[in-house]
Amino acid sequence: MKPYASRIAPLLLSAAMALATPVLAQQSAPTPPAMAISAEIEATAAALRDRALQGNIAFKFIEGVTTEVGPRLGGTPAEKKAAEWSVAQLKALGFQDVRIEEFQIDGWVRGAESASVTAPFPQAITITSLGGSVATPKGGLEAEVALFKTYDDFLRAPADCCKGKIVLVTQRTVKAQDGAGYSATVRNRSSGPAEAAKRGAVAYMLRSLGTHSHRFPHTGAIRYEAGVPRVPSAAVSPPDVEQIERMAARGQPVRIKFDIQPRLAGPSTSYTVVGDIKGTDKADEYVIISAHLDSWDLATGALDDAAGMGITAAAGKLILDLPQKPRRTIRIIFFGTEETALQGAYAYAKAHPDLLPKVFAGSESDFGAGPVYQFLTRFNPAVLPAFAPLRRVLAHVNVGPGPNTALGGPDMTPFREAGVPVFTLQQDGRDYFDYHHTPDDTLDKIDPKNLDQNVAAWAATTWVLANMDGELRPIPDPAAPRRLQ
Ligand SMILES: [Zn+2]
């Protein structure tokens, strides 16, 4: 509702002024919005869009990093290799000042993991450690399971619900085009371990947050709380959760034994990759297009987030191939260690406080490789009518207008919190959580045609933002809560 209200208000105001004092109204009227994006900018954006649809380097880039590097967990040698690979690629594509920026994180590395039901019907189950979890005692941990159908049921359970038990929350994650289902259940994973420990549990498990029905567990980060015991935590694959539910329905206590041996690796170096397309008369202003370099270790991270790297690199390459240069500097960033608490983005923002006020707009592609269907912004509401030319360009690739409530992607969080205008080219994520954070996030899940459409939208939008007149600040509600990834 907010954007429409904000857009109507100035119109009503200027209409009232026109009636009362027509001359004054003319003098004080803002620059006509259509002037901010000239016909020439619109034409170039449309040409970039059409070129993207004829083929681009996005799929090749994704195929390259997933094949030649593979999984690239933040703070590991594999992430370093991904950074070096990306530097070589971006340099070859023609980006300038391509570099790696290092930062320190608390490392975590998965170890051996196994689990089984020991009673009433002994059999193996498929689990995986949640990111950041401590290990079980060597040889494993066995306890009775306390089952909860929803996370709220668990939170509302009596204080003595879980003492000495393994909590297992069996809530499903539902499919949604914009990922709302995952947003609703992600706290089950991030906060569950600490809540279980507060209730005396010895471990925490949950139904994998994936929306699939395959025997793949879905990893992801957890957040322990200071002063609360750290209990070992794992995700169980959806079919295995349903198997445990059937056992429990037969009335006898279910017992699980599991052994996970992840290692808290201590201070580790992580890597963010940066490259520029230098601007001309506004070179000291920046348009950031970004993705994240790291992936979970279970798969090659094709959708999360090699896809974002390929889409943004390809959009940049199309702009590099133009005869003219952008007015603003376009900065491509592949953030390290996004998957645990956006550490790369926060480290980058902290290391470059002078840059933040100079960022004209920014975004991250981090929602897989489905087609873009909506252009969301978080700009000064007064400038929104000026974006009609870009909306026309995007409409040709089936991207419609969205509300002024963009989050800009996870790694834009510290930027947005600092008042940087952000935008989101919202992808159809209906199938994203079938693969995201599972061993099944692999290249074969990507349709190159959808990538072309993404690159078309990114190239056109980036070009417009890098060349238009005006200022997109101040943005509404910079501290809007982010959706966890
Ligand atoms: Zn991601």
Boltz pocket constraint, residues with backbone or C-beta under 6 A from the ligand:
constraints:
  - pocket:
      binder: B
      contacts: [[A, 292], [A, 304], [A, 305], [A, 338], [A, 366], [A, 367], [A, 485]]
      max_distance: 6.0
